[in-house]
Amino acid sequence: MKLARWMNRPVGRIARVVVGIALIVAGLAAGGVGGTVLVVVGLVPVATGVAGICLLGPLLGGSLR
């Protein structure tokens, strides 16, 4: 529950965006199929961080927003 609340705060949103960007950069550097997978996976935390939603929130006992 605490993690879900933290992830919905501005600090959690920024952390998700930073992690997502790191995954995208790593994917672009790696190249190939594995790199493409990392880029796609990295887009998820960036998109959810920018949109202000946490997809894991309901699984952790919190809310989506």
Secondary structure, DSSP 8 states (H G I E B T S, - for coil): -HHHHHHTSHHHHHHHHHHHHHHHHHHHHH-HHHHHHHHHHHHHHHHHHHHT--TTTGGGTS---
